[in-house]
Amino acid sequence: MKNWKMKNWLIVFLLFCINASAQRGGINWTADGLGYTKFKDGGIVKIDPKTDAETVLIKSEQLTPAGQPTLHVQSYAYSMDKSHVLLFANTVKVWRYKTRGDYWVLNTANGQLTQLGKTLPSQSLMFAKFSPDSKLVAYVSEHNLFVENIATGQIRKLTTDGTRKLINGTFDWAYEEEFGCRDGFRWSPDSKQIAFWQIDATKIRDYYMLNTTDSAYSRIIPVEYPKVGESPSPAKIGVANLNSGFVRWMNIEGDPQQHYIPRMDWVGNNELIVQQLDRKQQESRLIYCNAANGSSYTFWADNDDAWVDLNSSDIFGEPGGWDWINKGKEFLWISEKDGWRHIYKISSDGKTTTLITKGNYDIDAIKAVDEANNYIYFTASPNNATQLYLYRVRINNTKDEPELLSDANLKGMHQYDISPTAKMAFHSFSNHNTEPAGEWLTLPDNRPVNKQKSIANNLKTDPAVNVEYCTITTDDNIVLDAWIRKPDNFDSTKKYPIVFYVYGEPASSTVNDRYGGQNNFLYKGNMSADGYIQAAIDNRGTPSLKGAAWRKAIYRKIGRINIRDMAMGAKKILERNYIDKDRVAVWGWSGGGSSTLNLMFNYPEIFKTGIAIAAVANQLFYDNIYQERYMGLPQENLQDFVEGSPISHAQGLKGNLLYIHGSGDDNVQYDNAESLLNALIKYNKQFEFMEYPNRTHSISEGEGTWLHLSTLYTNFLRKNCPPGAK
């Protein structure tokens, strides 16, 4: 339910990026951390941020195979010794991302361009990576793991049992969606072994999507989709020895059908470290595995009565591994064990745990570790959860208070991409009425490379944005963050319609003080100019930096506590005499669509018009990893799922409802839509419905789709919640 964050957030995010490669992995920093590389004019250049000087590394003609068009390269990576460049091209999407395609290797000395996996199907290679010794490349093709010698072109197949449902070196649908897991293998430091995941989805039932538009006969598209209440896909870790070809399976304790393995990496040449979560995700174990004999043991664990987060604040994208320090004797880990998300230093044997960030505040994420200068850089916002700032703390001096590096006078969202050596960073900033600005910084002195190009000298305020950030205390004595955007030429003596934008679940918040976050990306026109008030409220259960108790209050209460908070917050906002209580609309996508339905069905006296897109109508229809993490097991507390599902309250609809869903949605599947339609029909509830054939969760595929969706949305809103002052 997380792919709701689309057009408006994407636009803002792209403004922060340096080049296209930043969309997935951030800046392509050079090894010394003093420069970066990017695509330009069909080739690759290196840029010195201090001077803007460019050095051509690879010319476009070097990316043109003999007798073929120039490669359209999506990403690239240098070998450790810089002798070769790995190029990913001709890519195709697998579920959410373009992770399958063709790989080429360019010899930087003689310019020779060689395609990898020539004997394998076109566009079938995934996650190719150089070995640390720069002699080999490993990759996945058709659910099996391969290794290829760069010099000879010899290809070896390391696994042979891969199928659509027995997956080597990558992951199934649920692991990708909910744990951010896609790249499923790791080279050993000595280049002699490869550790990899095998996901056994053979017992996971398929959800059948139906393609009815691409041919005269319909085509079934199966998706291995473990719905809530179904056991997880068993995961195990194998280590392939490149000399013998033998695969040793790690003997990890516990029933594979009752736990997950979301993280794994090497510790030296013969030992692995693994993170294991139990099925309810209430216990996180860190486990060492002996790569030679497969034995394992748990050396550290974390527990929570609700759920334990991964070692990250963000479930999107490929997650990181371990930050080892002190020559491998310790590592950094993020935990909420004291009620706040903090950084801990843990000894390699797990016997000593030291709290590094202390106090009643949450860190957002570790941005860099600079052992040479004894610093950990991290983002946090101790005083305002709608904003974000950069701090640093000493690794080996836990008595000092964190040092604020961001300009405290610049209130809003500060983002940082720090080089691996922590010598430079790209810093970007915006708030609700300040357009995004960026600058290069040197570290550890935290100074702009060019004062004239610094953020301080290039801030631009958008006078058209009239947004109020505020806190609301509900009748339940809950304090909620909110923003309210007033229309152009606002007149407090008149009454205006209001449109609430909602999400409400643990995957994201709608109340962040960043530029563009208050723009309605679906509205075809200008809502402020047309005379709408817009608003958003951050309920309990969202991932705001307000403590674990705030975030985990929603445990087993999705569809109830979040909905009440939003409704009670809206009730307080509607007390303002310039808001027309007869023109109150609400809308959202995915989890926000679910919230919209629940608000319309449970609080019809407040919300008169609703637009719900790609909503989970029945929580029992969503995947097990997400839903069980936040709701428990339906075998144990079924009623929580029932009471929180919009379908259980459809009889409460009184206002104007538009429901939208793509029939090709592999995330929130189409059975949600049809079950909701049946419930509304049962109670003779009149509504409008739009199906987008074969469109996915983003409803973005096909010529004219976005324009049609935007027009549909806008026309319905303007008809049922007319704009303008009265």
VODREN-193362 format. One record per residue (C-alpha): residue in one letter; x, y, z. Coordinates in steps of 0.2 Angstrom, whole numbers. Layout:
["a", [X, Y, Z]]
...
//
This chain:
["m", [0, 0, 0]]
["k", [15, 11, -1]]
["n", [16, 16, -19]]
["w", [3, 30, -16]]
["k", [18, 42, -15]]
["m", [19, 47, -33]]
["k", [17, 62, -44]]
["n", [19, 77, -31]]
["w", [32, 68, -20]]
["l", [41, 62, -36]]
["i", [42, 80, -43]]
["v", [49, 87, -27]]
["f", [61, 73, -25]]
["l", [68, 75, -42]]
["l", [72, 93, -39]]
["f", [84, 87, -25]]
["c", [93, 75, -37]]
["i", [109, 79, -45]]
["n", [107, 67, -60]]
["a", [96, 53, -65]]
["s", [106, 40, -56]]
["a", [101, 48, -40]]
["q", [83, 42, -42]]
["r", [88, 25, -35]]
["g", [105, 25, -27]]
["g", [109, 44, -24]]
["i", [125, 52, -30]]
["n", [138, 42, -39]]
["w", [152, 47, -28]]
["t", [170, 44, -33]]
["a", [180, 33, -22]]
["d", [189, 47, -13]]
["g", [173, 56, -9]]
["l", [178, 72, -17]]
["g", [169, 71, -34]]
["y", [155, 62, -43]]
["t", [151, 55, -59]]
["k", [135, 56, -70]]
["f", [129, 53, -88]]
["k", [131, 67, -100]]
["d", [130, 68, -119]]
["g", [128, 49, -120]]
["g", [144, 46, -110]]
["i", [150, 47, -92]]
["v", [159, 62, -84]]
["k", [167, 65, -68]]
["i", [164, 82, -59]]
["d", [173, 91, -46]]
["p", [160, 100, -36]]
["k", [173, 113, -30]]
["t", [176, 119, -47]]
["d", [162, 112, -58]]
["a", [177, 105, -69]]
["e", [171, 90, -79]]
["t", [182, 76, -85]]
["v", [176, 64, -98]]
["l", [178, 46, -92]]
["i", [168, 37, -106]]
["k", [163, 44, -123]]
["s", [146, 40, -131]]
["e", [155, 31, -145]]
["q", [163, 19, -132]]
["l", [145, 14, -127]]
["t", [141, 9, -145]]
["p", [143, -10, -149]]
["a", [149, -15, -166]]
["g", [134, -14, -178]]
["q", [122, -9, -165]]
["p", [114, 7, -158]]
["t", [122, 16, -144]]
["l", [117, 8, -127]]
["h", [104, 17, -117]]
["v", [112, 14, -100]]
["q", [102, 15, -84]]
["s", [116, 13, -72]]
["y", [134, 9, -71]]
["a", [148, 3, -58]]
["y", [167, 3, -59]]
["s", [177, -13, -54]]
["m", [187, -11, -38]]
["d", [203, -8, -48]]
["k", [194, 3, -61]]
["s", [199, -8, -75]]
["h", [182, -11, -81]]
["v", [164, -3, -80]]
["l", [148, -13, -79]]
["l", [134, -5, -89]]
["f", [116, -9, -86]]
["a", [105, -6, -102]]
["n", [90, -12, -112]]
["t", [80, -13, -95]]
["v", [63, -19, -91]]
["k", [52, -17, -76]]
["v", [49, -31, -64]]
["w", [35, -26, -53]]
["r", [40, -9, -47]]
["y", [58, -6, -54]]
["k", [68, -9, -69]]
["t", [79, -23, -62]]
["r", [80, -34, -77]]
["g", [90, -31, -94]]
["d", [106, -33, -102]]
["y", [124, -30, -95]]
["w", [139, -25, -104]]
["v", [157, -23, -98]]
["l", [168, -9, -105]]
["n", [187, -11, -103]]
["t", [194, 6, -98]]
["a", [211, 3, -105]]
["n", [207, -3, -123]]
["g", [189, 2, -125]]
["q", [183, -16, -128]]
["l", [164, -18, -125]]
["t", [158, -35, -121]]
["q", [141, -41, -117]]
["l", [138, -53, -103]]
["g", [127, -68, -103]]
["k", [127, -70, -122]]
["t", [120, -88, -121]]
["l", [106, -82, -109]]
["p", [89, -75, -115]]
["s", [90, -56, -119]]
["q", [85, -44, -105]]
["s", [85, -58, -92]]
["l", [100, -53, -82]]
["m", [98, -45, -64]]
["f", [109, -37, -51]]
["a", [126, -40, -60]]
["k", [141, -36, -48]]
["f", [160, -36, -50]]
["s", [169, -48, -38]]
["p", [180, -38, -26]]
["d", [196, -44, -36]]
["s", [188, -37, -52]]
["k", [190, -53, -61]]
["l", [172, -60, -61]]
["v", [154, -54, -63]]
["a", [140, -63, -54]]
["y", [122, -60, -59]]
["v", [105, -68, -59]]
["s", [95, -75, -74]]
["e", [78, -84, -74]]
["h", [79, -87, -55]]
["n", [97, -94, -55]]
["l", [114, -87, -50]]
["f", [128, -86, -63]]
["v", [146, -81, -63]]
["e", [156, -75, -78]]
["n", [175, -73, -81]]
["i", [178, -56, -88]]
["a", [194, -61, -97]]
["t", [188, -77, -105]]
["g", [169, -75, -105]]
["q", [167, -92, -97]]
["i", [150, -93, -89]]
["r", [146, -105, -74]]
["k", [129, -109, -67]]
["l", [130, -109, -48]]
["t", [112, -115, -45]]
["t", [101, -125, -56]]
["d", [84, -127, -47]]
["g", [77, -110, -50]]
["t", [59, -108, -55]]
["r", [46, -94, -55]]
["k", [42, -100, -37]]
["l", [59, -106, -31]]
["i", [69, -91, -32]]
["n", [88, -89, -31]]
["g", [98, -73, -29]]
["t", [82, -62, -28]]
["f", [66, -61, -20]]
["d", [47, -64, -21]]
["w", [34, -51, -22]]
["a", [31, -49, -4]]
["y", [49, -47, 1]]
["e", [52, -34, -12]]
["e", [36, -24, -8]]
["e", [38, -25, 11]]
["f", [57, -27, 15]]
["g", [64, -18, 0]]
["c", [73, -33, -4]]
["r", [78, -36, -23]]
["d", [97, -39, -25]]
["g", [98, -56, -16]]
["f", [117, -61, -17]]
["r", [133, -55, -9]]
["w", [152, -58, -14]]
["s", [164, -63, -1]]
["p", [178, -51, 2]]
["d", [191, -63, -5]]
["s", [180, -66, -21]]
["k", [180, -85, -18]]
["q", [162, -87, -12]]
["i", [144, -80, -15]]
["a", [131, -80, -2]]
["f", [113, -79, -8]]
["w", [95, -80, -3]]
["q", [83, -94, -9]]
["i", [65, -90, -7]]
["d", [53, -105, -8]]
["a", [36, -98, -14]]
["t", [30, -115, -20]]
["k", [17, -116, -7]]
["i", [12, -98, -9]]
["r", [-5, -97, -18]]
["d", [-6, -87, -34]]
["y", [-17, -72, -36]]
["y", [-23, -72, -54]]
["m", [-24, -55, -63]]
["l", [-33, -55, -79]]
["n", [-26, -46, -95]]
["t", [-41, -43, -106]]
["t", [-35, -30, -117]]
["d", [-19, -35, -126]]
["s", [-27, -49, -137]]
["a", [-43, -56, -142]]
["y", [-42, -69, -128]]
["s", [-39, -65, -110]]
["r", [-23, -70, -102]]
["i", [-20, -75, -84]]
["i", [-5, -66, -75]]
["p", [-1, -76, -59]]
["v", [7, -67, -44]]
["e", [14, -77, -29]]
["y", [5, -67, -16]]
["p", [4, -72, 2]]
["k", [-11, -64, 9]]
["v", [-13, -60, 28]]
["g", [-14, -76, 38]]
["e", [-4, -87, 25]]
["s", [13, -93, 31]]
["p", [28, -84, 24]]
["s", [38, -90, 10]]
["p", [53, -100, 18]]
["a", [69, -91, 15]]
["k", [86, -99, 17]]
["i", [104, -93, 14]]
["g", [116, -103, 3]]
["v", [135, -101, 1]]
["a", [142, -106, -16]]
["n", [160, -110, -17]]
["l", [167, -105, -34]]
["n", [181, -117, -34]]
["s", [171, -133, -30]]
["g", [154, -127, -36]]
["f", [146, -134, -20]]
["v", [132, -124, -11]]
["r", [132, -125, 8]]
["w", [116, -121, 16]]
["m", [116, -111, 32]]
["n", [107, -120, 47]]
["i", [98, -106, 54]]
["e", [87, -109, 69]]
["g", [68, -109, 69]]
["d", [54, -114, 57]]
["p", [58, -106, 40]]
["q", [39, -105, 38]]
["q", [37, -94, 53]]
["h", [51, -81, 51]]
["y", [59, -69, 38]]
["i", [77, -66, 34]]
["p", [77, -48, 27]]
["r", [96, -44, 29]]
["m", [112, -53, 26]]
["d", [130, -49, 23]]
["w", [148, -55, 25]]
["v", [159, -53, 41]]
["g", [176, -58, 34]]
["n", [179, -72, 22]]
["n", [171, -86, 31]]
["e", [157, -79, 41]]
["l", [140, -71, 38]]
["i", [129, -60, 48]]
["v", [110, -62, 46]]
["q", [95, -53, 53]]
["q", [80, -64, 57]]
["l", [62, -58, 61]]
["d", [49, -69, 68]]
["r", [33, -70, 58]]
["k", [24, -57, 69]]
["q", [40, -46, 67]]
["q", [41, -43, 86]]
["e", [58, -51, 88]]
["s", [74, -47, 78]]
["r", [88, -58, 80]]
["l", [106, -55, 74]]
["i", [114, -72, 69]]
["y", [132, -77, 64]]
["c", [133, -91, 51]]
["n", [149, -101, 48]]
["a", [150, -102, 29]]
["a", [161, -117, 30]]
["n", [150, -129, 39]]
["g", [133, -120, 40]]
["s", [132, -119, 59]]
["s", [124, -103, 67]]
["y", [120, -95, 83]]
["t", [111, -79, 89]]
["f", [122, -66, 97]]
["w", [110, -51, 99]]
["a", [91, -49, 99]]
["d", [78, -35, 100]]
["n", [60, -36, 105]]
["d", [44, -26, 105]]
["d", [26, -30, 110]]
["a", [20, -22, 93]]
["w", [34, -24, 80]]
["v", [52, -21, 78]]
["d", [58, -10, 63]]
["l", [71, -15, 52]]
["n", [88, -6, 54]]
["s", [82, 9, 44]]
["s", [69, 22, 45]]
["d", [63, 19, 27]]
["i", [56, 3, 20]]
["f", [57, 9, 2]]
["g", [72, 5, -9]]
["e", [86, -7, -7]]
["p", [90, -7, 12]]
["g", [108, -6, 19]]
["g", [118, -18, 29]]
["w", [129, -16, 43]]
["d", [140, -1, 48]]
["w", [156, -9, 56]]
["i", [167, 1, 66]]
["n", [183, -1, 77]]
["k", [191, -13, 64]]
["g", [176, -24, 65]]
["k", [175, -26, 83]]
["e", [158, -16, 84]]
["f", [144, -11, 73]]
["l", [130, 2, 73]]
["w", [112, -2, 74]]
["i", [96, 7, 76]]
["s", [83, 2, 89]]
["e", [68, 8, 98]]
["k", [71, -2, 114]]
["d", [70, 14, 125]]
["g", [55, 21, 117]]
["w", [64, 31, 104]]
["r", [73, 27, 88]]
["h", [91, 29, 93]]
["i", [108, 23, 87]]
["y", [117, 10, 97]]
["k", [135, 3, 96]]
["i", [135, -15, 98]]
["s", [151, -26, 101]]
["s", [154, -40, 88]]
["d", [150, -53, 101]]
["g", [133, -44, 106]]
["k", [138, -43, 125]]
["t", [140, -24, 125]]
["t", [127, -12, 119]]
["t", [130, 7, 120]]
["l", [117, 20, 117]]
["i", [125, 34, 107]]
["t", [111, 46, 104]]
["k", [102, 50, 120]]
["g", [86, 59, 124]]
["n", [68, 60, 121]]
["y", [69, 62, 102]]
["d", [70, 50, 86]]
["i", [84, 49, 74]]
["d", [78, 48, 56]]
["a", [92, 39, 48]]
["i", [111, 37, 48]]
["k", [118, 47, 34]]
["a", [137, 44, 35]]
["v", [150, 36, 47]]
["d", [167, 45, 48]]
["e", [178, 35, 59]]
["a", [193, 45, 54]]
["n", [185, 60, 63]]
["n", [175, 50, 75]]
["y", [158, 56, 69]]
["i", [141, 48, 65]]
["y", [130, 60, 54]]
["f", [112, 57, 56]]
["t", [95, 67, 52]]
["a", [83, 71, 66]]
["s", [70, 84, 72]]
["p", [69, 84, 91]]
["n", [57, 99, 91]]
["n", [46, 98, 76]]
["a", [41, 81, 68]]
["t", [36, 90, 52]]
["q", [54, 95, 49]]
["l", [71, 87, 47]]
["y", [89, 93, 51]]
["l", [107, 86, 50]]
["y", [116, 82, 67]]
["r", [132, 73, 71]]
["v", [138, 64, 87]]
["r", [155, 57, 92]]
["i", [156, 38, 90]]
["n", [167, 36, 106]]
["n", [161, 50, 117]]
["t", [143, 47, 121]]
["k", [142, 61, 134]]
["d", [142, 75, 122]]
["e", [125, 82, 115]]
["p", [122, 80, 96]]
["e", [129, 94, 86]]
["l", [116, 103, 75]]
["l", [124, 106, 58]]
["s", [109, 112, 48]]
["d", [105, 131, 49]]
["a", [93, 132, 63]]
["n", [85, 148, 55]]
["l", [80, 138, 39]]
["k", [65, 129, 46]]
["g", [60, 115, 35]]
["m", [66, 99, 27]]
["h", [85, 97, 25]]
["q", [91, 82, 15]]
["y", [109, 76, 13]]
["d", [119, 64, 2]]
["i", [136, 62, 10]]
["s", [151, 55, 1]]
["p", [157, 38, 7]]
["t", [173, 46, 15]]
["a", [162, 60, 23]]
["k", [173, 73, 15]]
["m", [159, 81, 5]]
["a", [140, 82, 4]]
["f", [126, 88, -6]]
["h", [113, 97, 4]]
["s", [96, 102, -1]]
["f", [82, 112, 8]]
["s", [65, 117, 6]]
["n", [49, 121, 16]]
["h", [31, 124, 12]]
["n", [34, 141, 4]]
["t", [52, 140, 0]]
["e", [57, 132, -17]]
["p", [70, 118, -16]]
["a", [88, 125, -16]]
["g", [104, 115, -15]]
["e", [123, 117, -11]]
["w", [139, 107, -10]]
["l", [147, 106, 7]]
["t", [164, 101, 13]]
["l", [165, 91, 29]]
["p", [169, 90, 43]]
["d", [169, 109, 43]]
["n", [152, 110, 36]]
["r", [155, 124, 24]]
["p", [148, 128, 7]]
["v", [160, 125, -7]]
["n", [154, 141, -16]]
["k", [146, 155, -5]]
["q", [138, 163, -20]]
["k", [129, 146, -24]]
["s", [125, 142, -6]]
["i", [107, 139, -1]]
["a", [108, 155, 10]]
["n", [111, 165, -5]]
["n", [98, 157, -16]]
["l", [82, 155, -6]]
["k", [67, 159, -16]]
["t", [50, 161, -7]]
["d", [34, 157, -17]]
["p", [22, 171, -12]]
["a", [8, 160, -19]]
["v", [9, 147, -6]]
["n", [-2, 152, 9]]
["v", [0, 137, 21]]
["e", [-2, 137, 40]]
["y", [6, 123, 50]]
["c", [-2, 120, 66]]
["t", [-6, 108, 80]]
["i", [-23, 102, 84]]
["t", [-29, 95, 101]]
["t", [-44, 83, 98]]
["d", [-58, 79, 110]]
["d", [-48, 64, 115]]
["n", [-34, 75, 121]]
["i", [-23, 69, 106]]
["v", [-11, 83, 99]]
["l", [-10, 81, 80]]
["d", [1, 90, 67]]
["a", [-8, 97, 52]]
["w", [-7, 110, 38]]
["i", [-20, 121, 31]]
["r", [-18, 129, 14]]
["k", [-30, 144, 11]]
["p", [-35, 149, -6]]
["d", [-30, 164, -16]]
["n", [-38, 181, -11]]
["f", [-44, 173, 5]]
["d", [-58, 182, 14]]
["s", [-61, 176, 32]]
["t", [-79, 183, 31]]
["k", [-84, 170, 18]]
["k", [-85, 152, 18]]
["y", [-75, 140, 8]]
["p", [-75, 121, 4]]
["i", [-61, 111, 11]]
["v", [-52, 95, 4]]
["f", [-43, 84, 16]]
["y", [-28, 74, 9]]
["v", [-26, 58, 19]]
["y", [-15, 43, 21]]
["g", [-15, 38, 39]]
["e", [-5, 21, 40]]
["p", [13, 17, 46]]
["a", [21, 19, 29]]
["s", [21, 37, 27]]
["s", [15, 54, 34]]
["t", [6, 68, 24]]
["v", [12, 82, 35]]
["n", [30, 87, 31]]
["d", [36, 105, 29]]
["r", [43, 103, 12]]
["y", [39, 112, -4]]
["g", [26, 105, -15]]
["g", [19, 93, -2]]
["q", [3, 104, -1]]
["n", [0, 103, -20]]
["n", [-14, 92, -26]]
["f", [-6, 82, -40]]
["l", [-22, 75, -47]]
["y", [-32, 91, -48]]
["k", [-33, 97, -66]]
["g", [-31, 116, -62]]
["n", [-26, 127, -47]]
["m", [-36, 123, -32]]
["s", [-30, 138, -23]]
["a", [-35, 149, -37]]
["d", [-52, 140, -39]]
["g", [-56, 143, -20]]
["y", [-53, 127, -11]]
["i", [-45, 126, 6]]
["q", [-34, 111, 7]]
["a", [-28, 102, 23]]
["a", [-19, 86, 30]]
["i", [-18, 79, 47]]
["d", [-5, 67, 54]]
["n", [-13, 54, 65]]
["r", [-6, 42, 78]]
["g", [2, 27, 69]]
["t", [11, 37, 55]]
["p", [30, 36, 55]]
["s", [33, 54, 62]]
["l", [48, 57, 73]]
["k", [37, 58, 89]]
["g", [42, 42, 98]]
["a", [39, 24, 97]]
["a", [23, 25, 107]]
["w", [16, 37, 94]]
["r", [20, 26, 80]]
["k", [15, 10, 88]]
["a", [-2, 16, 95]]
["i", [-9, 9, 79]]
["y", [-5, -9, 82]]
["r", [-20, -20, 79]]
["k", [-30, -4, 76]]
["i", [-27, 1, 58]]
["g", [-44, 7, 52]]
["r", [-49, 13, 69]]
["i", [-37, 24, 79]]
["n", [-30, 32, 63]]
["i", [-48, 36, 57]]
["r", [-54, 43, 73]]
["d", [-39, 54, 75]]
["m", [-41, 61, 57]]
["a", [-60, 63, 60]]
["m", [-58, 72, 77]]
["g", [-44, 83, 69]]
["a", [-55, 87, 55]]
["k", [-69, 91, 67]]
["k", [-58, 104, 76]]
["i", [-53, 112, 59]]
["l", [-71, 114, 54]]
["e", [-74, 125, 69]]
["r", [-66, 139, 59]]
["n", [-80, 150, 54]]
["y", [-73, 152, 36]]
["i", [-76, 133, 32]]
["d", [-92, 127, 24]]
["k", [-97, 112, 33]]
["d", [-108, 106, 19]]
["r", [-93, 106, 7]]
["v", [-81, 94, 15]]
["a", [-71, 82, 4]]
["v", [-58, 69, 8]]
["w", [-47, 59, -4]]
["g", [-32, 47, -4]]
["w", [-23, 33, -13]]
["s", [-19, 16, -7]]
["g", [-18, 16, 12]]
["g", [-26, 34, 9]]
["g", [-40, 26, -1]]
["s", [-43, 15, 13]]
["s", [-44, 29, 25]]
["t", [-55, 39, 14]]
["l", [-68, 25, 13]]
["n", [-67, 22, 32]]
["l", [-70, 41, 35]]
["m", [-84, 42, 23]]
["f", [-93, 26, 30]]
["n", [-89, 30, 49]]
["y", [-91, 49, 49]]
["p", [-103, 54, 36]]
["e", [-109, 69, 47]]
["i", [-91, 76, 43]]
["f", [-86, 70, 26]]
["k", [-98, 74, 12]]
["t", [-88, 69, -3]]
["g", [-74, 56, -5]]
["i", [-62, 50, -19]]
["a", [-54, 33, -14]]
["i", [-41, 26, -26]]
["a", [-33, 9, -26]]
["a", [-39, 6, -8]]
["v", [-38, -10, 3]]
["a", [-56, -13, 6]]
["n", [-54, -29, 16]]
["q", [-38, -30, 26]]
["l", [-39, -49, 25]]
["f", [-35, -47, 6]]
["y", [-18, -38, 9]]
["d", [-1, -46, 10]]
["n", [5, -55, 26]]
["i", [21, -46, 29]]
["y", [13, -28, 30]]
["q", [-3, -33, 38]]
["e", [3, -45, 51]]
["r", [17, -33, 56]]
["y", [4, -20, 61]]
["m", [-11, -30, 64]]
["g", [-5, -47, 71]]
["l", [-12, -64, 65]]
["p", [-30, -65, 60]]
["q", [-29, -83, 67]]
["e", [-27, -74, 84]]
["n", [-37, -57, 83]]
["l", [-48, -59, 67]]
["q", [-60, -46, 74]]
["d", [-47, -32, 73]]
["f", [-45, -35, 54]]
["v", [-64, -35, 52]]
["e", [-68, -19, 62]]
["g", [-54, -10, 53]]
["s", [-59, -14, 35]]
["p", [-70, -2, 26]]
["i", [-80, -16, 19]]
["s", [-87, -19, 36]]
["h", [-94, -1, 37]]
["a", [-101, 1, 19]]
["q", [-119, 3, 25]]
["g", [-113, 19, 33]]
["l", [-111, 28, 16]]
["k", [-122, 44, 15]]
["g", [-111, 56, 4]]
["n", [-104, 56, -13]]
["l", [-91, 43, -17]]
["l", [-80, 40, -32]]
["y", [-70, 24, -31]]
["i", [-56, 21, -43]]
["h", [-45, 5, -46]]
["g", [-34, -3, -59]]
["s", [-38, -21, -63]]
["g", [-19, -25, -66]]
["d", [-15, -19, -48]]
["d", [-3, -32, -41]]
["n", [-1, -23, -25]]
["v", [-19, -19, -19]]
["q", [-27, -32, -29]]
["y", [-43, -30, -39]]
["d", [-53, -41, -27]]
["n", [-53, -27, -15]]
["a", [-63, -16, -28]]
["e", [-76, -30, -32]]
["s", [-79, -35, -14]]
["l", [-82, -17, -10]]
["l", [-94, -15, -25]]
["n", [-104, -30, -19]]
["a", [-105, -23, -1]]
["l", [-111, -6, -8]]
["i", [-124, -14, -19]]
["k", [-130, -25, -5]]
["y", [-135, -9, 5]]
["n", [-141, 0, -10]]
["k", [-128, 13, -9]]
["q", [-126, 24, -24]]
["f", [-109, 28, -30]]
["e", [-98, 31, -45]]
["f", [-84, 19, -50]]
["m", [-70, 19, -62]]
["e", [-60, 4, -67]]
["y", [-43, 7, -77]]
["p", [-40, -9, -87]]
["n", [-23, -18, -83]]
["r", [-17, -3, -74]]
["t", [-6, -6, -59]]
["h", [-6, 2, -42]]
["s", [0, 19, -49]]
["i", [-13, 19, -63]]
["s", [0, 27, -74]]
["e", [1, 15, -89]]
["g", [-6, 18, -106]]
["e", [-8, 33, -117]]
["g", [-19, 47, -110]]
["t", [-22, 38, -93]]
["w", [-15, 51, -81]]
["l", [-25, 65, -90]]
["h", [-41, 55, -89]]
["l", [-38, 51, -71]]
["s", [-35, 69, -67]]
["t", [-50, 75, -77]]
["l", [-61, 62, -69]]
["y", [-55, 67, -51]]
["t", [-57, 85, -54]]
["n", [-74, 84, -62]]
["f", [-81, 74, -48]]
["l", [-74, 85, -35]]
["r", [-80, 101, -43]]
["k", [-97, 94, -46]]
["n", [-100, 87, -28]]
["c", [-89, 99, -18]]
["p", [-91, 115, -28]]
["p", [-76, 127, -27]]
["g", [-76, 145, -22]]
["a", [-81, 157, -8]]
["k", [-99, 160, -3]]
//
